[in-house]
């Protein structure tokens, strides 16, 4: 039982030690994130509402986040 517990603690420690390196590597891989929006109404209104959220995500994540309106082809 002690061996299992020690192995679990060792594996958990290794997983937590690798987390900061993995958290920074995605920023190098994705320097910009794009939120694709499919508006059901006025595009300008949707961008006005979502723009502050994109700014918030940019400040929290440390990478540029942009909101981009898209359309669904018919």
URSUL-V730678 format. One record per residue. N is the residue number from 1. RES is the residue in one letter. PSI is psi in whole degrees, -180 to 180 (none if undefined). OMEGA is omega as a letter, one per 30 degrees, with the letter a starting at -180 (* if undefined). Layout:
n: [N	N]
res: [RES	RES]
psi: [PSI	PSI]
omega: [OMEGA	OMEGA]
//
This chain:
n: [1	2	3	4	5	6	7	8	9	10	11	12	13	14	15	16	17	18	19	20	21	22	23	24	25	26	27	28	29	30	31	32	33	34	35	36	37	38	39	40	41	42	43	44	45	46	47	48	49	50	51	52	53	54	55	56	57	58	59	60	61	62	63	64	65	66	67	68	69	70	71	72	73	74]
res: [X	X	X	X	X	X	X	X	X	X	X	X	X	X	X	X	X	X	X	X	X	X	X	X	X	X	X	X	X	X	X	X	X	X	X	X	X	X	X	X	X	X	X	X	X	X	X	X	X	X	X	X	X	X	X	X	X	X	X	X	X	X	X	X	X	X	X	X	X	X	X	X	X	X]
psi: [-41	-36	-41	-43	-43	-40	-41	-45	-41	-45	-41	-40	-42	-40	-42	-32	-31	-15	-47	-38	-42	-34	-32	-28	-30	-27	-33	-36	-36	85	-16	137	138	125	114	125	135	93	142	3	-152	123	-40	-40	-40	-45	-35	-36	-38	-23	-48	-33	-40	-39	-41	-46	-38	-45	-36	-39	-26	13	155	130	125	149	125	119	141	171	154	121	144	none]
omega: [l	l	l	a	l	l	l	l	l	a	l	l	l	l	a	l	a	a	a	l	l	a	l	a	a	l	l	a	a	a	l	l	a	l	l	a	l	a	l	a	a	a	a	l	l	l	l	l	a	a	l	l	l	l	l	l	l	a	a	a	a	l	a	l	l	l	a	l	l	l	l	l	l	*]
//
